[in-house]
Amino acid sequence: TYEYSDFGAEIGTVELEAYMVPEEDLGQGHYRLLETNYRVVLPVGVHIRALITSVDVLHSWAIPSLGIKVDACPGRLNQTALFLKRKGVFYGQCSEICGVNHGFMPIVIQGVSLDNYGSWLAARLDG
């Protein structure tokens, strides 16, 4: 589950649950075992603070191409800084053996322009 929560009570919060796309539902150009139903959309050229936690067991939120690996621990709030330098799609996975479904926890970050991010966010808040 991802939550965009820095907008204050007057605007609201955006939440999304991202799950791996089953192989039979993959489209052309999508990666098996790496694609999710929702991508985490983030603006390029903006300093971002990500807060990471877990509700069940120890996980590790990792996106190697961005140089990020943060443990997600139950009862603990860890943070990391992100700064996307370019637009694109960045893939990662849970990199802590966390249980039977460990191999099915992909992470997809989509870096977009600030204008496109604003449009995406407005659409999510409206509907």
N, C-alpha and C positions, 0 to 999 in steps of 0.2 A: 504494500500500500504506500502510495506517495501522497504527500499533502503539501500544497502551496499555501502557506498560512501567514505570510507577512503583509496582508492587505488591510487588516483592521476589521472591526465588526461591521462598519458601514458598507464594506464591499463584499465581504464573505471569504470563504475558503474553498479552494479547489482540491478535491480528492480524486484519486483514481487508483484502481487496482489493476496491476499489470500481471498477466499470466502468459506462459509460453503458448505460442500458436501451435496447434496440432499439425503434424506433418501433412495431413490431407487437406488442410485449409491454407497452406502456404501458397503465396503468389509467386510469379516470376521474379527472380532476383532476391527473394527472401532467403535467409539462412536457416537451415534446419537446426533445431535446438537452441537458437539464439534470438529468434524473433518473438516479440511480445504483442499482445493485442492493443496495448497503449504504450506509446513512447514517452519518456520523460522529456518534455520540451523545455529547453533552456536558452536564454539569449546569449549571443556571442559578444565578447568585449565587456562583460559585466562581472564584477566580483560577486560570487555566490557563496553563501554559507549553507552547507548541508548538515542537518542533524540526523544522526543514524542511531536506531535502536532496534530491538527485537522483542517480540512478545512470547517466544517459545524457547528457542535454543540459541547457541552461539552461531552466528553467520559471519561472513566477511564480504562486504559490498565492494567489488573490485571491477575497475575499468582500466585494463592495462595500458591502452593507447593514450589515456589521460594521466597515467601515473598515479592512479588513486586505488587505495586498498584500505578500508576502514572496517574494523570489527563492529558488528552489531550484537550487543550483549543485552540480555534481558535485565531490566531494572537499571540500566545505565544509558546515558545519553552521550554519545560521542559526536564530534563535529569535525568537518574537514572543509577546506576552501577549494572552490572550483573557479577556474577562469578559462572559458573556451576561447581559443585564439582564432578558430576558423569554423565555418559552417560545416555540417556533416553529421553522419550517424556514427556513434561510438558504441561498441558492443562490450559487454562484460558478463560476469557470472558470479554466483556465490562461490568463493574460493576457500570455504571452510567445510569440511565434511560434516554435515549437520543432520544427516538422517537419510531415510530411504529415498526421498525426492530431491536430494542435493543436486543431482545432475540436471534438474529441470527448473532452475531458478535463474533465467537469463535477465540481463539488465540492458536496456537500450536507451541511450541518451541521444536526442536530436538537437543539434545546435542550429539555431535560426537567427536571423537578423532581429534587432530590437523591435522593429515595426511588425514583423511577422509574429513575434512573441506576444506583442500587445493584442494583435488580432486573435491569436489562438486563445489567449487568456480571457478576452472579452466573450468569445464564443462559449468557452467552458463555464463562465460565470452566468451567462444568460440561459444556459440550457442543460 
